[in-house]
Amino acid sequence: MALISLENMEFFAYHGCFAEEQIIGTRFLVNLSFETETSEAEETDDLHKTVNYQAVYHLIKAEMEIKSRLLEHVGRRILEAVCREYPSITYARIKVSKMNPPVGGKMENVSIELEKNNA
């Protein structure tokens, strides 16, 4: 079993409850970690025997391009898409951070973290 992490993926997207957020957009950081069996890939050096993290990145990118009001919704969609595409993933954890959120004061980011057990 291995833990694979895609860290600090940066996207410009249009998520938020305010109309302006869905027009102007802002930066988001996404971190995804997941557990999957990699023993065959370790022995064979064959990409088809593990989860292709380039393909995972593109799944995340596609979900980030779909406007949502809530980070919770974005995170759940990403988890569902990744686990649906790769049923060998037994556990996944995602963190979605909105940089410079419009909260009426200076703040670096706001984040949500979600988990999914696929076992």
C-alpha positions in Angstrom: 0.0 0.0 0.0 1.3 3.5 -0.8 0.3 7.0 -0.1 0.4 9.3 -3.2 0.1 13.0 -2.7 -0.4 15.8 -5.3 0.5 19.0 -3.4 -0.2 22.6 -3.9 -1.8 22.4 -7.3 -2.7 26.0 -8.2 -5.8 26.9 -10.2 -7.6 30.1 -11.1 -11.3 29.5 -10.8 -14.7 31.1 -10.2 -16.0 29.5 -7.0 -17.9 31.5 -4.4 -21.2 32.6 -3.0 -20.9 36.2 -4.1 -21.7 37.0 -7.8 -18.4 39.0 -8.1 -16.4 35.8 -7.2 -18.0 33.9 -10.0 -17.1 36.8 -12.4 -13.7 37.9 -11.2 -12.4 34.6 -9.9 -9.4 34.0 -7.7 -6.6 31.5 -6.9 -7.1 28.2 -5.3 -4.7 25.6 -4.0 -5.7 21.9 -4.0 -3.9 19.1 -2.1 -5.0 15.5 -2.7 -3.6 12.4 -1.0 -4.8 8.9 -1.6 -3.9 5.3 -0.7 -3.6 2.6 -3.3 -1.9 -0.7 -3.9 1.4 -0.1 -5.8 3.3 -3.4 -5.3 3.0 -4.4 -9.0 4.2 -1.0 -10.1 7.1 -1.2 -7.7 8.2 -4.5 -9.2 7.4 -3.9 -12.9 8.0 -0.1 -13.3 4.8 -0.1 -15.3 2.6 3.0 -15.1 -0.5 1.0 -15.9 -0.1 -0.9 -12.6 -0.6 2.3 -10.4 -2.7 5.4 -10.4 -1.5 7.9 -13.0 -1.1 11.2 -11.1 -1.0 13.2 -14.4 -4.5 11.9 -15.2 -5.6 12.6 -11.6 -4.3 16.2 -12.0 -6.4 16.6 -15.2 -9.5 15.2 -13.4 -9.0 17.8 -10.7 -8.4 20.6 -13.2 -11.7 19.7 -15.0 -13.7 19.8 -11.7 -12.1 23.1 -10.8 -13.3 24.6 -14.1 -17.0 24.0 -13.0 -18.3 26.9 -11.0 -19.6 26.2 -7.6 -20.8 28.3 -4.7 -19.1 26.2 -2.0 -15.6 24.8 -1.5 -17.3 21.8 0.1 -19.1 21.0 -3.2 -15.9 21.4 -5.2 -14.0 19.1 -2.9 -16.7 16.4 -2.8 -16.9 16.4 -6.7 -13.2 16.0 -7.0 -13.1 13.1 -4.5 -16.0 11.4 -6.2 -14.5 11.8 -9.7 -11.0 10.5 -8.7 -12.4 7.5 -6.8 -14.8 6.7 -9.6 -12.0 6.7 -12.1 -9.6 4.7 -9.9 -11.5 2.1 -7.9 -8.1 0.9 -6.6 -8.0 4.0 -4.3 -9.0 2.8 -0.8 -8.8 6.2 0.9 -8.6 9.8 -0.2 -8.2 13.1 1.5 -8.5 16.5 -0.2 -7.9 20.1 1.0 -9.2 23.0 -1.1 -8.0 26.4 -0.2 -9.3 29.7 -1.5 -6.6 32.4 -1.5 -7.5 35.9 -0.3 -11.1 35.2 0.4 -13.5 38.2 0.6 -14.2 38.1 4.3 -13.8 41.8 5.0 -10.3 41.7 6.2 -6.8 40.4 5.4 -6.6 36.6 5.3 -4.3 34.4 3.4 -6.8 31.6 2.7 -9.7 29.6 3.9 -9.7 25.8 3.5 -11.9 22.8 3.7 -10.7 19.2 4.1 -12.8 16.2 3.2 -12.1 12.4 3.3 -13.5 9.4 1.5 -13.1 5.8 2.4 -13.5 3.7 -0.7 -12.7 0.3 0.9 
